[in-house]
Amino acid sequence: MKDVTIIIPTHNRHDYLSRLFSYYSGSKLRILCCDSSAHSYRYFIPCNIKYVHMPGFSFVDKMCAAIQNIDTKFIACCADDDFILKKSILEGVDFLNKEMEYSALVGRYVGFLKNFNGSFYGMYNKNSYVPSKIPIENAINFMGSYHMILWGLYRKEFLLESYSILSYSNFDNDNYIELVI
């Protein structure tokens, strides 16, 4: 766990943070929550979670600043309304340590209804693919079998380079974030 930090970006969604902080409380994971809301989160924050208030920051600028202040080899990005299984982070880090040609890894997504009834449902259920050495084939596979990659596990250098490109490009449409990554 010493090689990975979880970044949790949030904006005007403090109602999700209490349950998220409770989930990660006491874990050995390094966690950075970067909040661009106008007002700071005012409730309990566990000691293993670093909370940074960044009012007015765009998503891309917030992520750039967060990534630059992380000293671990890997970064897992987690939405403020999601959870990452701790065991899957360990498995992902192990995979990326063994497979140096990979820069990112995304696991399986499951969802549940807001009024949880004990049932989960699969999301993005299409089979994954092995990247090709031919870039156009990768683009066709990605677009043909879309799988959200914004929330995944990354090598820090790769993620920093991606967000630096996004910051420099100053896109006005957040949909380009995943395409750059």
N, CA, C and O atoms as a DFTB+ gen file, in Angstrom:
724 C
 N C O
     1  1       0.816      -1.203       0.000
     2  2       0.000       0.000       0.000
     3  2       0.855       1.261       0.000
     4  3       0.349       2.348      -0.277
     5  1       2.139       1.132       0.306
     6  2       3.006       2.318       0.356
     7  2       3.306       2.887      -1.028
     8  3       3.790       4.013      -1.140
     9  1       3.023       2.124      -2.079
    10  2       3.312       2.557      -3.446
    11  2       2.143       3.244      -4.136
    12  3       2.279       3.663      -5.286
    13  1       0.988       3.374      -3.464
    14  2      -0.197       3.903      -4.130
    15  2      -0.914       4.943      -3.270
    16  3      -0.989       4.825      -2.047
    17  1      -1.434       5.961      -3.947
    18  2      -2.268       6.986      -3.321
    19  2      -3.586       7.025      -4.071
    20  3      -3.605       6.945      -5.299
    21  1      -4.677       7.147      -3.349
    22  2      -5.987       7.332      -3.969
    23  2      -6.293       8.815      -3.987
    24  3      -6.197       9.489      -2.961
    25  1      -6.666       9.328      -5.163
    26  2      -7.145      10.705      -5.280
    27  2      -8.660      10.655      -5.401
    28  3      -9.208       9.933      -6.234
    29  1      -9.326      11.433      -4.559
    30  2     -10.784      11.558      -4.620
    31  2     -11.099      13.026      -4.898
    32  3     -11.075      13.847      -3.981
    33  1     -11.396      13.365      -6.162
    34  2     -11.799      14.743      -6.452
    35  2     -13.281      14.920      -6.135
    36  3     -14.082      14.010      -6.347
    37  1     -13.635      16.085      -5.631
    38  2     -15.042      16.358      -5.344
    39  2     -15.346      17.826      -5.589
    40  3     -14.460      18.680      -5.551
    41  1     -16.616      18.096      -5.840
    42  2     -17.077      19.468      -6.036
    43  2     -18.565      19.524      -5.694
    44  3     -19.395      18.915      -6.370
    45  1     -18.884      20.258      -4.641
    46  2     -20.274      20.450      -4.205
    47  2     -21.010      19.137      -3.958
    48  3     -22.204      19.031      -4.235
    49  1     -20.308      18.150      -3.444
    50  2     -20.923      16.851      -3.152
    51  2     -20.470      16.340      -1.786
    52  3     -20.123      15.168      -1.643
    53  1     -20.475      17.207      -0.797
    54  2     -20.025      16.828       0.542
    55  2     -20.862      15.716       1.153
    56  3     -20.388      14.997       2.033
    57  1     -22.100      15.567       0.699
    58  2     -22.955      14.525       1.252
    59  2     -22.410      13.122       0.978
    60  3     -22.769      12.182       1.687
    61  1     -21.559      12.960      -0.024
    62  2     -20.952      11.660      -0.303
    63  2     -19.697      11.395       0.532
    64  3     -19.319      10.240       0.729
    65  1     -19.060      12.437       1.015
    66  2     -17.755      12.265       1.655
    67  2     -17.811      11.515       2.981
    68  3     -16.893      10.750       3.277
    69  1     -18.834      11.701       3.777
    70  2     -18.899      11.013       5.070
    71  2     -18.844       9.500       4.912
    72  3     -18.095       8.827       5.621
    73  1     -19.638       8.958       3.981
    74  2     -19.627       7.499       3.810
    75  2     -18.321       7.031       3.175
    76  3     -17.828       5.949       3.494
    77  1     -17.763       7.834       2.286
    78  2     -16.501       7.484       1.652
    79  2     -15.362       7.497       2.675
    80  3     -14.533       6.588       2.704
    81  1     -15.333       8.533       3.507
    82  2     -14.302       8.613       4.547
    83  2     -14.452       7.474       5.549
    84  3     -13.454       6.944       6.037
    85  1     -15.668       7.100       5.855
    86  2     -15.901       5.977       6.757
    87  2     -15.361       4.681       6.155
    88  3     -14.752       3.872       6.855
    89  1     -15.587       4.492       4.859
    90  2     -15.112       3.280       4.174
    91  2     -13.591       3.162       4.232
    92  3     -13.067       2.082       4.504
    93  1     -12.882       4.254       3.982
    94  2     -11.415       4.220       3.943
    95  2     -10.768       4.471       5.304
    96  3      -9.550       4.347       5.432
    97  1     -11.543       4.816       6.303
    98  2     -10.999       5.114       7.627
    99  2     -10.205       3.931       8.174
   100  3     -10.669       2.791       8.148
   101  1      -9.024       4.212       8.659
   102  2      -8.195       3.190       9.275
   103  2      -7.431       2.317       8.293
   104  3      -6.637       1.480       8.720
   105  1      -7.643       2.484       6.993
   106  2      -6.893       1.664       6.037
   107  2      -5.455       2.173       5.968
   108  3      -5.144       3.275       6.420
   109  1      -4.608       1.360       5.404
   110  2      -3.202       1.751       5.258
   111  2      -2.958       2.480       3.945
   112  3      -1.814       2.752       3.579
   113  1      -4.030       2.791       3.247
   114  2      -3.917       3.512       1.986
   115  2      -3.662       4.990       2.232
   116  3      -4.154       5.565       3.202
   117  1      -2.891       5.591       1.348
   118  2      -2.748       7.049       1.340
   119  2      -3.901       7.590       0.513
   120  3      -4.147       7.128      -0.601
   121  1      -4.599       8.561       1.054
   122  2      -5.768       9.093       0.368
   123  2      -5.708      10.603       0.390
   124  3      -5.456      11.220       1.425
   125  1      -5.945      11.192      -0.784
   126  2      -5.986      12.641      -0.923
   127  2      -7.334      13.019      -1.509
   128  3      -7.664      12.618      -2.625
   129  1      -8.111      13.784      -0.766
   130  2      -9.395      14.283      -1.248
   131  2      -9.205      15.749      -1.605
   132  3      -8.885      16.566      -0.742
   133  1      -9.401      16.082      -2.876
   134  2      -9.241      17.470      -3.310
   135  2     -10.614      18.028      -3.671
   136  3     -11.305      17.511      -4.549
   137  1     -10.987      19.083      -2.980
   138  2     -12.334      19.629      -3.028
   139  2     -12.325      21.047      -3.597
   140  3     -11.713      21.947      -3.021
   141  1     -13.005      21.243      -4.728
   142  2     -13.057      22.565      -5.347
   143  2     -14.347      23.320      -5.017
   144  3     -14.644      24.343      -5.634
   145  1     -15.102      22.821      -4.058
   146  2     -16.341      23.497      -3.637
   147  2     -16.020      24.864      -3.046
   148  3     -14.906      25.108      -2.581
   149  1     -17.000      25.742      -3.069
   150  2     -16.819      27.079      -2.496
   151  2     -16.564      27.005      -0.991
   152  3     -15.789      27.790      -0.445
   153  1     -17.221      26.060      -0.329
   154  2     -17.091      25.920       1.126
   155  2     -16.385      24.624       1.472
   156  3     -16.591      23.598       0.824
   157  1     -15.565      24.680       2.480
   158  2     -14.797      23.531       2.943
   159  2     -15.697      22.505       3.633
   160  3     -16.700      22.862       4.250
   161  1     -15.329      21.227       3.522
   162  2     -16.005      20.131       4.224
   163  2     -15.759      20.317       5.721
   164  3     -14.614      20.492       6.139
   165  1     -16.818      20.283       6.531
   166  2     -16.705      20.641       7.949
   167  2     -16.951      19.488       8.923
   168  3     -17.190      19.719      10.108
   169  1     -16.896      18.275       8.442
   170  2     -17.178      17.140       9.313
   171  2     -15.908      16.332       9.547
   172  3     -14.823      16.738       9.132
   173  1     -16.043      15.201      10.205
   174  2     -14.905      14.379      10.592
   175  2     -14.138      13.871       9.373
   176  3     -14.729      13.369       8.417
   177  1     -12.819      14.010       9.424
   178  2     -11.920      13.484       8.392
   179  2     -10.914      12.572       9.099
   180  3     -10.150      13.041       9.943
   181  1     -10.901      11.280       8.769
   182  2      -9.957      10.352       9.404
   183  2      -8.505      10.787       9.187
   184  3      -8.192      11.453       8.200
   185  1      -7.629      10.411      10.110
   186  2      -6.233      10.850      10.049
   187  2      -5.476      10.285       8.844
   188  3      -4.439      10.834       8.470
   189  1      -5.962       9.209       8.232
   190  2      -5.269       8.649       7.072
   191  2      -5.722       9.293       5.761
   192  3      -5.283       8.886       4.686
   193  1      -6.599      10.296       5.846
   194  2      -7.084      10.988       4.659
   195  2      -6.659      12.451       4.724
   196  3      -6.947      13.157       5.691
   197  1      -5.971      12.888       3.679
   198  2      -5.582      14.295       3.588
   199  2      -6.644      15.009       2.757
   200  3      -6.914      14.627       1.618
   201  1      -7.228      16.024       3.324
   202  2      -8.260      16.813       2.650
   203  2      -7.665      18.160       2.291
   204  3      -7.096      18.848       3.138
   205  1      -7.804      18.534       1.010
   206  2      -7.290      19.815       0.540
   207  2      -8.441      20.586      -0.097
   208  3      -9.080      20.114      -1.037
   209  1      -8.691      21.775       0.433
   210  2      -9.746      22.630      -0.110
   211  2      -9.132      23.510      -1.191
   212  3      -8.166      24.230      -0.939
   213  1      -9.696      23.449      -2.400
   214  2      -9.165      24.145      -3.569
   215  2     -10.297      24.891      -4.274
   216  3     -10.592      24.592      -5.431
   217  1     -10.930      25.842      -3.616
   218  2     -12.102      26.494      -4.204
   219  2     -11.791      27.144      -5.550
   220  3     -10.769      27.808      -5.722
   221  1     -12.699      26.931      -6.491
   222  2     -12.574      27.555      -7.801
   223  2     -11.705      26.812      -8.798
   224  3     -11.665      27.195      -9.967
   225  1     -11.012      25.769      -8.384
   226  2     -10.168      25.015      -9.313
   227  2     -11.044      24.225     -10.281
   228  3     -12.065      23.666      -9.880
   229  1     -10.654      24.178     -11.543
   230  2     -11.330      23.299     -12.499
   231  2     -10.936      21.856     -12.174
   232  3     -10.000      21.614     -11.412
   233  1     -11.659      20.908     -12.760
   234  2     -11.338      19.497     -12.520
   235  2      -9.901      19.196     -12.937
   236  3      -9.150      18.576     -12.184
   237  1      -9.525      19.629     -14.122
   238  2      -8.182      19.340     -14.635
   239  2      -7.110      19.993     -13.762
   240  3      -6.127      19.337     -13.415
   241  1      -7.273      21.265     -13.400
   242  2      -6.278      21.943     -12.559
   243  2      -6.192      21.316     -11.178
   244  3      -5.108      21.211     -10.604
   245  1      -7.327      20.903     -10.651
   246  2      -7.366      20.235      -9.343
   247  2      -6.584      18.919      -9.398
   248  3      -5.807      18.614      -8.494
   249  1      -6.798      18.146     -10.464
   250  2      -6.095      16.873     -10.607
   251  2      -4.597      17.091     -10.822
   252  3      -3.782      16.366     -10.250
   253  1      -4.223      18.081     -11.639
   254  2      -2.791      18.385     -11.843
   255  2      -2.112      18.710     -10.521
   256  3      -1.050      18.168     -10.215
   257  1      -2.716      19.582      -9.747
   258  2      -2.140      19.978      -8.455
   259  2      -2.031      18.786      -7.520
   260  3      -1.020      18.618      -6.838
   261  1      -3.063      17.963      -7.484
   262  2      -3.044      16.791      -6.605
   263  2      -1.945      15.815      -7.012
   264  3      -1.181      15.350      -6.166
   265  1      -1.864      15.506      -8.303
   266  2      -0.871      14.544      -8.794
   267  2       0.546      15.037      -8.511
   268  3       1.405      14.247      -8.117
   269  1       0.799      16.319      -8.704
   270  2       2.128      16.879      -8.468
   271  2       2.547      16.782      -7.002
   272  3       3.741      16.785      -6.701
   273  1       1.588      16.697      -6.097
   274  2       1.899      16.636      -4.668
   275  2       1.877      15.223      -4.102
   276  3       1.838      15.034      -2.887
   277  1       1.901      14.245      -4.976
   278  2       1.907      12.841      -4.551
   279  2       3.280      12.253      -4.831
   280  3       3.862      12.484      -5.891
   281  1       3.793      11.493      -3.874
   282  2       5.131      10.921      -4.045
   283  2       5.126       9.399      -4.199
   284  3       6.168       8.759      -4.057
   285  1       3.961       8.820      -4.488
   286  2       3.910       7.381      -4.702
   287  2       4.023       7.064      -6.190
   288  3       3.792       7.921      -7.043
   289  1       4.377       5.832      -6.479
   290  2       4.587       5.362      -7.851
   291  2       3.268       5.225      -8.626
   292  3       3.234       5.399      -9.844
   293  1       2.179       4.910      -7.898
   294  2       0.888       4.668      -8.524
   295  2      -0.176       5.568      -7.906
   296  3      -0.095       5.957      -6.741
   297  1      -1.179       5.887      -8.728
   298  2      -2.312       6.694      -8.268
   299  2      -3.589       6.009      -8.723
   300  3      -3.739       5.653      -9.891
   301  1      -4.504       5.831      -7.782
   302  2      -5.841       5.336      -8.107
   303  2      -6.788       6.520      -8.012
   304  3      -6.806       7.224      -7.002
   305  1      -7.564       6.741      -9.045
   306  2      -8.544       7.828      -9.054
   307  2      -9.911       7.244      -8.744
   308  3     -10.351       6.286      -9.379
   309  1     -10.574       7.832      -7.764
   310  2     -11.866       7.327      -7.314
   311  2     -12.864       8.472      -7.254
   312  3     -12.596       9.494      -6.624
   313  1     -14.004       8.313      -7.898
   314  2     -15.052       9.327      -7.836
   315  2     -15.578       9.432      -6.411
   316  3     -15.496       8.478      -5.637
   317  1     -16.118      10.597      -6.073
   318  2     -16.596      10.801      -4.705
   319  2     -17.840       9.991      -4.370
   320  3     -18.211       9.900      -3.200
   321  1     -18.487       9.405      -5.356
   322  2     -19.652       8.562      -5.093
   323  2     -19.356       7.089      -5.363
   324  3     -20.280       6.287      -5.498
   325  1     -18.081       6.728      -5.444
   326  2     -17.662       5.349      -5.704
   327  2     -16.811       4.819      -4.556
   328  3     -16.445       5.549      -3.635
   329  1     -16.509       3.533      -4.640
   330  2     -15.598       2.871      -3.718
   331  2     -14.692       1.966      -4.544
   332  3     -15.122       1.404      -5.551
   333  1     -13.456       1.828      -4.126
   334  2     -12.539       0.874      -4.748
   335  2     -12.255      -0.200      -3.708
   336  3     -11.929       0.108      -2.562
   337  1     -12.380      -1.453      -4.107
   338  2     -12.049      -2.540      -3.184
   339  2     -10.548      -2.508      -2.917
   340  3      -9.742      -2.462      -3.847
   341  1     -10.189      -2.534      -1.657
   342  2      -8.777      -2.438      -1.286
   343  2      -7.961      -3.582      -1.890
   344  3      -6.826      -3.375      -2.321
   345  1      -8.528      -4.770      -1.921
   346  2      -7.830      -5.926      -2.491
   347  2      -7.542      -5.710      -3.979
   348  3      -6.498      -6.131      -4.476
   349  1      -8.467      -5.055      -4.690
   350  2      -8.260      -4.837      -6.124
   351  2      -7.115      -3.858      -6.372
   352  3      -6.429      -3.959      -7.389
   353  1      -6.901      -2.928      -5.470
   354  2      -5.769      -2.004      -5.606
   355  2      -4.464      -2.784      -5.512
   356  3      -3.551      -2.576      -6.312
   357  1      -4.380      -3.674      -4.541
   358  2      -3.168      -4.500      -4.393
   359  2      -2.926      -5.352      -5.637
   360  3      -1.795      -5.461      -6.111
   361  1      -3.989      -5.953      -6.161
   362  2      -3.851      -6.771      -7.363
   363  2      -3.415      -5.919      -8.554
   364  3      -2.588      -6.349      -9.359
   365  1      -3.970      -4.716      -8.666
   366  2      -3.610      -3.819      -9.753
   367  2      -2.159      -3.371      -9.685
   368  3      -1.468      -3.343     -10.703
   369  1      -1.692      -3.018      -8.486
   370  2      -0.293      -2.611      -8.304
   371  2       0.632      -3.771      -8.652
   372  3       1.657      -3.579      -9.305
   373  1       0.273      -4.958      -8.222
   374  2       1.079      -6.142      -8.538
   375  2       1.160      -6.337     -10.059
   376  3       2.236      -6.600     -10.596
   377  1       0.026      -6.208     -10.745
   378  2      -0.002      -6.357     -12.204
   379  2       0.880      -5.310     -12.874
   380  3       1.700      -5.649     -13.728
   381  1       0.723      -4.034     -12.497
   382  2       1.504      -2.971     -13.135
   383  2       2.998      -3.094     -12.832
   384  3       3.827      -2.702     -13.654
   385  1       3.347      -3.625     -11.678
   386  2       4.765      -3.857     -11.372
   387  2       5.352      -4.950     -12.255
   388  3       6.533      -4.899     -12.598
   389  1       4.551      -5.925     -12.623
   390  2       5.018      -7.038     -13.465
   391  2       4.955      -6.708     -14.951
   392  3       5.793      -7.171     -15.725
   393  1       3.979      -5.919     -15.352
   394  2       3.731      -5.636     -16.770
   395  2       4.088      -4.182     -17.069
   396  3       3.223      -3.306     -17.051
   397  1       5.350      -3.936     -17.340
   398  2       5.857      -2.568     -17.488
   399  2       5.303      -1.833     -18.714
   400  3       5.344      -0.603     -18.748
   401  1       4.787      -2.549     -19.720
   402  2       4.267      -1.864     -20.898
   403  2       2.879      -1.258     -20.674
   404  3       2.392      -0.501     -21.513
   405  1       2.249      -1.582     -19.560
   406  2       0.938      -1.010     -19.231
   407  2       1.122       0.238     -18.373
   408  3       1.969       0.274     -17.481
   409  1       0.319       1.257     -18.655
   410  2       0.372       2.508     -17.891
   411  2      -0.836       2.691     -16.994
   412  3      -0.806       3.483     -16.052
   413  1      -1.903       1.957     -17.288
   414  2      -3.148       2.125     -16.544
   415  2      -3.889       0.802     -16.482
   416  3      -3.666      -0.107     -17.281
   417  1      -4.769       0.731     -15.509
   418  2      -5.550      -0.482     -15.312
   419  2      -6.909      -0.074     -14.764
   420  3      -7.007       0.742     -13.848
   421  1      -7.948      -0.653     -15.337
   422  2      -9.305      -0.400     -14.860
   423  2      -9.924      -1.747     -14.543
   424  3      -9.808      -2.693     -15.322
   425  1     -10.569      -1.830     -13.417
   426  2     -11.208      -3.079     -13.010
   427  2     -12.641      -3.156     -13.475
   428  3     -13.049      -2.456     -14.403
   429  1     -13.391      -4.001     -12.832
   430  2     -14.814      -4.157     -13.147
   431  2     -15.620      -3.156     -12.337
   432  3     -15.279      -2.819     -11.203
   433  1     -16.692      -2.695     -12.951
   434  2     -17.593      -1.756     -12.285
   435  2     -18.884      -2.476     -11.928
   436  3     -19.428      -3.230     -12.735
   437  1     -19.365      -2.243     -10.728
   438  2     -20.703      -2.688     -10.350
   439  2     -21.424      -1.491      -9.752
   440  3     -20.796      -0.591      -9.194
   441  1     -22.718      -1.488      -9.869
   442  2     -23.509      -0.396      -9.324
   443  2     -24.581      -0.926      -8.397
   444  3     -24.833      -2.129      -8.331
   445  1     -25.200      -0.017      -7.690
   446  2     -26.329      -0.365      -6.836
   447  2     -27.232       0.852      -6.754
   448  3     -26.797       1.980      -6.986
   449  1     -28.471       0.615      -6.428
   450  2     -29.440       1.696      -6.348
   451  2     -29.181       2.544      -5.108
   452  3     -28.673       2.048      -4.103
   453  1     -29.532       3.815      -5.185
   454  2     -29.319       4.717      -4.049
   455  2     -30.000       4.174      -2.795
   456  3     -29.414       4.206      -1.713
   457  1     -31.216       3.681      -2.928
   458  2     -31.895       3.005      -1.817
   459  2     -31.517       1.530      -1.908
   460  3     -32.274       0.717      -2.440
   461  1     -30.352       1.196      -1.388
   462  2     -29.736      -0.120      -1.558
   463  2     -30.656      -1.231      -1.060
   464  3     -31.118      -1.215       0.081
   465  1     -30.912      -2.200      -1.948
   466  2     -31.773      -3.331      -1.603
   467  2     -30.984      -4.641      -1.518
   468  3     -31.577      -5.718      -1.469
   469  1     -29.657      -4.554      -1.500
   470  2     -28.818      -5.745      -1.419
   471  2     -28.377      -6.275      -2.769
   472  3     -27.607      -7.234      -2.835
   473  1     -28.848      -5.670      -3.840
   474  2     -28.519      -6.140      -5.187
   475  2     -27.505      -5.218      -5.860
   476  3     -27.542      -3.999      -5.698
   477  1     -26.611      -5.828      -6.608
   478  2     -25.636      -5.110      -7.416
   479  2     -25.903      -5.440      -8.877
   480  3     -26.452      -6.498      -9.186
   481  1     -25.525      -4.557      -9.761
   482  2     -25.647      -4.839     -11.180
   483  2     -24.350      -4.452     -11.873
   484  3     -23.680      -3.495     -11.487
   485  1     -24.010      -5.219     -12.908
   486  2     -22.777      -4.975     -13.645
   487  2     -22.904      -3.782     -14.566
   488  3     -23.980      -3.491     -15.089
   489  1     -21.800      -3.101     -14.757
   490  2     -21.732      -1.964     -15.669
   491  2     -20.541      -2.183     -16.595
   492  3     -19.555      -2.806     -16.201
   493  1     -20.625      -1.678     -17.815
   494  2     -19.536      -1.826     -18.788
   495  2     -19.124      -3.289     -18.886
   496  3     -17.952      -3.618     -18.703
   497  1     -20.070      -4.158     -19.169
   498  2     -19.832      -5.598     -19.101
   499  2     -19.151      -6.212     -20.311
   500  3     -18.904      -7.418     -20.325
   501  1     -18.846      -5.423     -21.316
   502  2     -18.177      -5.994     -22.485
   503  2     -16.789      -6.484     -22.076
   504  3     -16.168      -5.954     -21.155
   505  1     -16.328      -7.501     -22.780
   506  2     -15.014      -8.065     -22.470
   507  2     -13.909      -7.042     -22.701
   508  3     -14.002      -6.200     -23.594
   509  1     -12.884      -7.126     -21.899
   510  2     -11.736      -6.253     -22.094
   511  2     -10.902      -6.784     -23.259
   512  3     -11.136      -7.889     -23.749
   513  1      -9.959      -6.013     -23.683
   514  2      -9.125      -6.411     -24.803
   515  2      -7.666      -6.180     -24.445
   516  3      -7.337      -5.398     -23.553
   517  1      -6.802      -6.884     -25.166
   518  2      -5.367      -6.719     -25.000
   519  2      -4.922      -5.653     -25.988
   520  3      -5.213      -5.764     -27.179
   521  1      -4.224      -4.625     -25.524
   522  2      -3.790      -3.558     -26.432
   523  2      -2.951      -4.083     -27.592
   524  3      -2.205      -5.054     -27.462
   525  1      -3.095      -3.421     -28.708
   526  2      -2.368      -3.759     -29.923
   527  2      -1.126      -2.873     -30.027
   528  3      -1.043      -1.834     -29.371
   529  1      -0.187      -3.276     -30.831
   530  2       0.981      -2.443     -31.125
   531  2       0.629      -1.382     -32.177
   532  3       1.417      -0.475     -32.446
   533  1      -0.558      -1.511     -32.761
   534  2      -1.003      -0.589     -33.803
   535  2      -1.993       0.401     -33.175
   536  3      -3.096       0.006     -32.796
   537  1      -1.617       1.675     -33.059
   538  2      -2.449       2.661     -32.351
   539  2      -3.886       2.763     -32.850
   540  3      -4.802       2.903     -32.039
   541  1      -4.106       2.698     -34.156
   542  2      -5.472       2.837     -34.672
   543  2      -6.347       1.675     -34.199
   544  3      -7.540       1.864     -33.961
   545  1      -5.776       0.482     -34.062
   546  2      -6.540      -0.653     -33.540
   547  2      -6.948      -0.403     -32.084
   548  3      -8.051      -0.767     -31.675
   549  1      -6.063       0.213     -31.313
   550  2      -6.414       0.548     -29.929
   551  2      -7.572       1.539     -29.893
   552  3      -8.490       1.395     -29.086
   553  1      -7.533       2.541     -30.763
   554  2      -8.612       3.534     -30.805
   555  2      -9.930       2.876     -31.192
   556  3     -10.963       3.167     -30.589
   557  1      -9.909       1.998     -32.184
   558  2     -11.125       1.309     -32.612
   559  2     -11.657       0.420     -31.494
   560  3     -12.859       0.413     -31.232
   561  1     -10.787      -0.320     -30.839
   562  2     -11.215      -1.179     -29.720
   563  2     -11.790      -0.357     -28.577
   564  3     -12.812      -0.727     -28.000
   565  1     -11.142       0.755     -28.247
   566  2     -11.616       1.602     -27.153
   567  2     -12.992       2.169     -27.464
   568  3     -13.896       2.102     -26.631
   569  1     -13.154       2.725     -28.655
   570  2     -14.427       3.347     -29.013
   571  2     -15.516       2.309     -29.281
   572  3     -16.696       2.575     -29.051
   573  1     -15.132       1.140     -29.760
   574  2     -16.110       0.103     -30.081
   575  2     -16.609      -0.664     -28.874
   576  3     -17.687      -1.257     -28.916
   577  1     -15.849      -0.657     -27.815
   578  2     -16.225      -1.369     -26.596
   579  2     -15.918      -0.458     -25.422
   580  3     -15.083      -0.774     -24.575
   581  1     -16.610       0.685     -25.382
   582  2     -16.301       1.717     -24.409
   583  2     -16.346       1.202     -22.984
   584  3     -17.278       0.510     -22.575
   585  1     -15.331       1.555     -22.255
   586  2     -15.198       1.212     -20.845
   587  2     -14.622       2.448     -20.168
   588  3     -13.529       2.893     -20.518
   589  1     -15.333       2.998     -19.217
   590  2     -14.871       4.216     -18.554
   591  2     -13.472       4.003     -17.969
   592  3     -13.240       3.047     -17.229
   593  1     -12.548       4.900     -18.307
   594  2     -11.178       4.766     -17.817
   595  2     -10.734       5.928     -16.933
   596  3      -9.608       5.932     -16.435
   597  1     -11.599       6.902     -16.737
   598  2     -11.227       8.042     -15.895
   599  2     -10.911       7.590     -14.472
   600  3      -9.999       8.113     -13.832
   601  1     -11.669       6.619     -13.989
   602  2     -11.487       6.119     -12.631
   603  2     -10.753       4.792     -12.710
   604  3     -11.359       3.750     -12.959
   605  1      -9.448       4.835     -12.497
   606  2      -8.635       3.635     -12.606
   607  2      -7.353       3.781     -11.811
   608  3      -7.191       4.716     -11.027
   609  1      -6.452       2.848     -12.027
   610  2      -5.140       2.836     -11.383
   611  2      -4.104       3.172     -12.450
   612  3      -4.109       2.587     -13.533
   613  1      -3.227       4.106     -12.146
   614  2      -2.272       4.621     -13.130
   615  2      -0.852       4.687     -12.560
   616  3      -0.645       4.793     -11.351
   617  1       0.105       4.621     -13.469
   618  2       1.462       5.006     -13.106
   619  2       1.433       6.528     -12.959
   620  3       0.836       7.218     -13.785
   621  1       2.067       7.048     -11.927
   622  2       2.004       8.483     -11.658
   623  2       2.496       9.303     -12.845
   624  3       1.849      10.279     -13.223
   625  1       3.631       8.926     -13.444
   626  2       4.199       9.711     -14.536
   627  2       3.228       9.808     -15.709
   628  3       3.090      10.867     -16.321
   629  1       2.562       8.709     -16.016
   630  2       1.595       8.678     -17.113
   631  2       0.420       9.610     -16.819
   632  3       0.004      10.381     -17.683
   633  1      -0.109       9.539     -15.610
   634  2      -1.254      10.368     -15.250
   635  2      -0.880      11.847     -15.225
   636  3      -1.657      12.695     -15.665
   637  1       0.310      12.157     -14.710
   638  2       0.768      13.542     -14.683
   639  2       0.935      14.089     -16.101
   640  3       0.544      15.224     -16.377
   641  1       1.507      13.300     -16.990
   642  2       1.665      13.735     -18.375
   643  2       0.306      13.969     -19.032
   644  3       0.126      14.955     -19.748
   645  1      -0.645      13.077     -18.797
   646  2      -1.984      13.212     -19.380
   647  2      -2.661      14.491     -18.909
   648  3      -3.199      15.240     -19.724
   649  1      -2.643      14.752     -17.598
   650  2      -3.293      15.958     -17.081
   651  2      -2.527      17.227     -17.431
   652  3      -3.126      18.298     -17.529
   653  1      -1.225      17.128     -17.619
   654  2      -0.459      18.291     -18.079
   655  2      -0.861      18.668     -19.495
   656  3      -0.990      19.850     -19.813
   657  1      -1.061      17.661     -20.353
   658  2      -1.533      17.908     -21.722
   659  2      -2.911      18.555     -21.674
   660  3      -3.178      19.514     -22.397
   661  1      -3.784      18.029     -20.822
   662  2      -5.132      18.586     -20.704
   663  2      -5.096      20.030     -20.221
   664  3      -5.838      20.874     -20.724
   665  1      -4.244      20.312     -19.255
   666  2      -4.141      21.671     -18.723
   667  2      -3.621      22.624     -19.797
   668  3      -4.137      23.731     -19.953
   669  1      -2.618      22.200     -20.524
   670  2      -2.043      23.020     -21.588
   671  2      -3.056      23.251     -22.707
   672  3      -3.146      24.354     -23.245
   673  1      -3.812      22.221     -23.055
   674  2      -4.766      22.295     -24.161
   675  2      -5.967      23.153     -23.831
   676  3      -6.581      23.735     -24.726
   677  1      -6.310      23.238     -22.558
   678  2      -7.422      24.069     -22.096
   679  2      -8.728      23.759     -22.831
   680  3      -9.428      24.668     -23.276
   681  1      -9.050      22.461     -22.955
   682  2     -10.308      22.052     -23.577
   683  2     -11.477      22.593     -22.771
   684  3     -11.404      22.680     -21.546
   685  1     -12.536      22.949     -23.445
   686  2     -13.722      23.417     -22.739
   687  2     -14.769      22.316     -22.583
   688  3     -15.880      22.574     -22.121
   689  1     -14.415      21.090     -22.965
   690  2     -15.326      19.970     -22.869
   691  2     -14.646      18.845     -22.097
   692  3     -13.625      18.315     -22.535
   693  1     -15.210      18.483     -20.951
   694  2     -14.610      17.446     -20.104
   695  2     -14.594      16.073     -20.745
   696  3     -13.889      15.185     -20.265
   697  1     -15.350      15.869     -21.814
   698  2     -15.354      14.563     -22.474
   699  2     -14.002      14.233     -23.077
   700  3     -13.713      13.062     -23.324
   701  1     -13.172      15.227     -23.319
   702  2     -11.857      14.971     -23.900
   703  2     -10.869      14.388     -22.883
   704  3      -9.830      13.853     -23.269
   705  1     -11.178      14.486     -21.626
   706  2     -10.255      13.999     -20.594
   707  2      -9.918      12.534     -20.830
   708  3      -8.745      12.165     -20.884
   709  1     -10.933      11.705     -20.968
   710  2     -10.669      10.275     -21.161
   711  2      -9.965       9.982     -22.474
   712  3      -9.165       9.050     -22.549
   713  1     -10.246      10.750     -23.499
   714  2      -9.583      10.517     -24.783
   715  2      -8.102      10.830     -24.695
   716  3      -7.292      10.132     -25.305
   717  1      -7.725      11.864     -23.950
   718  2      -6.314      12.182     -23.769
   719  2      -5.633      11.106     -22.929
   720  3      -4.519      10.686     -23.243
   721  1      -6.282      10.668     -21.885
   722  2      -5.704       9.624     -21.044
   723  2      -5.517       8.367     -21.866
   724  3      -5.040       7.356     -21.350
